[in-house]
Amino acid sequence: MPSPANLPRLTRSVLPALQTHVLSPRWREPAIGIVHLGIGNFHRAHQALYTEEAMLAAGGDWGICGVTLQGDVGKRDALMEQQGLYSVVERGPDGARVTVVRALREVLAMPHDHAALFGRLADPLVRIVSLTVTEKGYCRDAKTGDVALDDPGVAHDLAHPLAPRTVPGILVAALRARRDAAGQPFTVLSCDNLAHNGAALRQVVCSFARRVDAALADWIAAEVAFPSTMVDRIVPATTDAERATVAEQLGYRDAAPVPCEPFRQWVIEDRFPAGRPAWDAVGAQLVDDVTPFELAKLRMLNGTHSTLAYLSMLGGFATIDAAIADPAMHKLIHAMMTQEIAPTLTLPASFDVAGYRDALLARYANPALKHRCAQIAMDGSQKIPPRLLATIEARIDAGQPFARLALAVAAWMTFLRGHADDGTRYEISDPLADDLKALAASAQGEPQALMNALLSVRDVFPAQLAARPEFRTALQGALQLLRKNGARRAVAAMQ
């Protein structure tokens, strides 16, 4: 196998030699029509790939300008040295398939490329601004849904509205420039795992704008479309294995390959006043209301993904495929989806929930993906409420049991102690990490004390849910089970 370091770099000049690794030899370099904030692995393995396929199917100038928001000039420079090219390494049970993606035309890094970004956002050819910035990138007050005024970045942007750093600040500044130029606004397309993501982003942006210019806020509310979406594809972090696979299959060096599973899904509310790529021609579902699909994914996939992650961090499974290969864990997750999660969903008659469950279990078992549990366990304080707590509330309201869901929340609480059952230590990556670790440490492992301490965190647990006796009883029982038996035996005992 050739060493990537000794190979020439992947650039557009070598594409004629890679015709078996592109989606089609037919290709017209498009003008940029989409600016994407948060040019991480997920976007490059999901929306960018759909967009290239849509341009091949129906044409259009929908080239992508990707933007890093963390000052990551390394990623910008790596991708621009490759003229925007990168490889998607699709790993399935039968091996790896490498595809070179051409839709990314430009990469900018904030704040270094501030002028270039706002020049691009002012361009009338740009008709969509899309985002994958994770929940915390929205700077959203969890209680009100408005912009979080205590966020330091928001405070900076309100004081310096022409030099914004945050997502709401950038969007409001760009939309104000569009309005003042009497131009058409762009559509703002959230692709993050956030309930009702379009509506949530609209509220954040409008509340920020109202602090700057009430008339601007009114214009945004009336004129700018914020369609909601549901996205799904497992996209792990890039490792040297992907770089080696690309080198072997292409014979060129790619500094920014992206691994992913074969499965993908994209459901989009069809509200694009300025137009959109023909995503529906290449497998995306364009619908009037994304909510039923969103809830199914959020609860069935994301909820069980988090469950697997926290139980695995305690029990010593490093990857999702290793965890689901354990018979007791497989049985737990199958029963959790079938008996506790699926009954909370209201789905179209055409939606095969049992088939969806079985497809998820098969995806988890993909031995080629090696999706790290530690990656999924990140930012739990923001993921637990929509992924698990909302489902628990629905079960309580219906008078139904939720022992497995309670075990998942208890596993997250126990995870905050910072070590597995065998003593192996791990890092806790979370916006509230310091506070959560201190609360967990103060309980000294005692289940009731741990529960009481963490249920007081209003950024995670609403007061009404935290006070419900059904929730407290089930949660304390699950915490006791984990402390007495450890994660693996607790999972087995839940059968």
LINDAMO-V365806 format. One record per pair of residues at least 6 apart in sequence whose ideal C-beta (glycine too) atoms are under 7 Angstrom apart, sorted by the first residue. I is the first residue (numbers start at 1). GAP is how many residues later the second one is. Records with the same first field share a line. If there is no record, write none. Layout:
# LINDAMO-V365806
I=GAP ; GAP
This chain:
# LINDAMO-V365806
1=243 ; 247
2=245 ; 246
4=239 ; 240 ; 243 ; 249
7=240 ; 244 ; 245 ; 246
8=244 ; 245
9=72 ; 73 ; 243 ; 244
10=72 ; 75 ; 240 ; 242 ; 243 ; 244
11=71 ; 72 ; 74
12=71 ; 73
14=238
15=7
18=82 ; 232
19=6
21=77 ; 78 ; 79 ; 228 ; 229
22=77 ; 78 ; 80
23=29 ; 30 ; 33 ; 76
24=32
26=30
27=75
30=25 ; 31 ; 32 ; 33
31=30 ; 32 ; 94
32=31 ; 32 ; 33 ; 73 ; 74 ; 88 ; 93 ; 94
33=28 ; 29 ; 30 ; 92 ; 93 ; 94 ; 95
34=17 ; 28 ; 30 ; 92 ; 94 ; 96
35=30 ; 32 ; 85 ; 86 ; 91 ; 94
36=7 ; 28 ; 30 ; 31 ; 94
37=30 ; 32 ; 92 ; 94 ; 96 ; 130
38=31 ; 93 ; 94 ; 95 ; 99
39=27 ; 28 ; 29 ; 68
40=92
41=194 ; 196 ; 197 ; 217
42=90 ; 193
43=89
44=42 ; 57 ; 214
45=43 ; 188 ; 190 ; 213 ; 215
46=185 ; 187 ; 218 ; 220
47=83 ; 144
48=16 ; 53 ; 55 ; 56
49=39 ; 52
50=216 ; 229 ; 232 ; 234
51=11 ; 13 ; 52 ; 226
52=49 ; 50 ; 51
53=229
54=8 ; 223 ; 224 ; 225 ; 227 ; 228
55=7 ; 48 ; 222
57=221 ; 224 ; 225
58=220 ; 223
60=217
61=64
62=215
63=40 ; 42
64=39 ; 40 ; 41
65=40 ; 41 ; 43 ; 55
66=38 ; 41
67=41 ; 43 ; 50
68=7 ; 8 ; 41 ; 42
69=41 ; 64
71=38 ; 39 ; 40 ; 41
72=37
73=36 ; 39
75=181
76=31 ; 32 ; 33
78=177 ; 178
79=7 ; 25 ; 28 ; 177
80=27
82=172 ; 173
84=20 ; 21 ; 22 ; 23
85=15 ; 17
86=15 ; 18 ; 168 ; 170 ; 171 ; 172
87=11 ; 12 ; 13 ; 159 ; 163 ; 167 ; 170
88=11 ; 13 ; 170 ; 172
89=7 ; 9 ; 153 ; 156 ; 157 ; 168 ; 169 ; 170
90=6 ; 7 ; 9 ; 170 ; 172
91=168 ; 170 ; 277 ; 278
92=170 ; 274 ; 276
93=273 ; 274 ; 275
96=149 ; 272
98=147 ; 148 ; 151 ; 152
108=8 ; 9
110=7 ; 55
111=54
114=49
118=56 ; 59
120=6
121=8 ; 53
122=55 ; 56 ; 59
124=59 ; 60
126=60
127=59 ; 60 ; 147 ; 148
128=58 ; 59 ; 61 ; 148
129=42 ; 57 ; 59
130=59 ; 61
131=36 ; 59 ; 60 ; 61
132=59 ; 60
133=34 ; 59
134=58 ; 245
135=57 ; 59 ; 247
136=243 ; 246 ; 295
137=30
138=29 ; 62 ; 63 ; 66
139=8 ; 9 ; 12 ; 14 ; 15 ; 27 ; 28 ; 29 ; 65
140=7 ; 8 ; 60 ; 64
141=6 ; 7
142=317
145=55 ; 58
146=57 ; 58 ; 61
147=7 ; 21 ; 57 ; 60 ; 61
148=6
153=12 ; 13
154=12 ; 14
156=9
157=7 ; 8 ; 9 ; 12
158=53 ; 54
161=8 ; 12 ; 51
162=11
164=6 ; 9
168=36 ; 37 ; 40
169=39
171=17 ; 34
172=33 ; 36 ; 37 ; 40
175=10 ; 45 ; 49
176=37 ; 40
178=7 ; 8
179=37 ; 40
184=90
185=38 ; 39
186=88
187=38 ; 40 ; 85 ; 86 ; 87
188=13 ; 36 ; 38
189=38 ; 40
190=7 ; 8 ; 11 ; 38 ; 39
191=38 ; 40
193=109
194=6
195=99 ; 103 ; 191
196=32
197=31 ; 32
198=28 ; 29 ; 30 ; 31 ; 71
199=27 ; 29
201=25
202=24
205=15
206=11 ; 14 ; 15
209=7 ; 8 ; 11
210=7
225=46 ; 47 ; 48
227=41 ; 42 ; 44 ; 45
228=41 ; 62
229=37 ; 38 ; 39 ; 61
230=37 ; 60 ; 63 ; 64 ; 67
231=35
232=32 ; 33 ; 65 ; 69
233=27 ; 28 ; 30 ; 31
234=26 ; 27 ; 129 ; 135 ; 137
235=23 ; 25
236=23 ; 133 ; 134 ; 135 ; 136 ; 139
237=135 ; 138
238=19 ; 20 ; 21
242=15 ; 17
243=11 ; 14
246=8 ; 11
247=6
261=102 ; 105 ; 108
263=100
266=13 ; 18
267=18 ; 20 ; 23 ; 26
268=11 ; 16 ; 18 ; 22
269=18 ; 19 ; 20 ; 21
270=16 ; 17
280=6
292=54 ; 55 ; 56
295=50
296=49 ; 51 ; 60
298=88 ; 89
299=42 ; 45 ; 46 ; 92
300=37 ; 41 ; 56 ; 57 ; 60
301=59
302=85
303=38 ; 84 ; 85 ; 88
304=29 ; 32 ; 33
305=71
306=70 ; 77 ; 78 ; 81 ; 82 ; 102
307=26 ; 29 ; 101
308=12 ; 15 ; 16 ; 25 ; 65
309=64 ; 67 ; 68
310=67 ; 98 ; 101 ; 102 ; 105
311=100 ; 176 ; 180
312=11 ; 61
313=60 ; 61 ; 64 ; 102 ; 107 ; 113
314=97 ; 100 ; 101 ; 106 ; 107 ; 173
315=106 ; 171 ; 172 ; 173
316=104 ; 106
317=6 ; 56
318=54 ; 55
319=51 ; 52 ; 53 ; 54
320=44 ; 51 ; 53
321=43 ; 44 ; 45 ; 46 ; 48 ; 49
323=6 ; 50
324=6 ; 9 ; 37 ; 40 ; 41
325=40
328=163 ; 164 ; 167
329=162
331=164
332=72 ; 159 ; 162
333=28
334=27
335=69
336=68 ; 69
337=20
338=19
340=55 ; 62 ; 64 ; 65
341=50
342=11
343=57
344=47 ; 50 ; 51
345=8
347=6
374=52
377=38
378=51 ; 52
379=50 ; 51 ; 52
380=32 ; 50
381=49 ; 50 ; 51 ; 55 ; 78 ; 79
382=49
384=25 ; 28 ; 76
385=75
388=17 ; 20 ; 21
389=76
391=14
392=10 ; 13 ; 79
393=72
395=7 ; 10
396=72 ; 74 ; 75
402=72
403=71 ; 91
404=90
406=68 ; 69 ; 72
407=71 ; 83 ; 87
409=66
410=65 ; 68 ; 69 ; 72
411=71 ; 76
413=37 ; 38 ; 41 ; 66
414=65 ; 68
416=12 ; 20 ; 21 ; 24
417=23
418=7 ; 8 ; 10 ; 19
419=6 ; 7
420=6
421=65 ; 66
428=9
430=6
432=27
439=14 ; 15
440=10
442=11
443=6 ; 7 ; 10
445=38
447=29 ; 32 ; 33 ; 36
448=28
450=29
451=21 ; 24 ; 25 ; 28
455=6 ; 11
465=6
481=9 ; 12
482=8
485=8
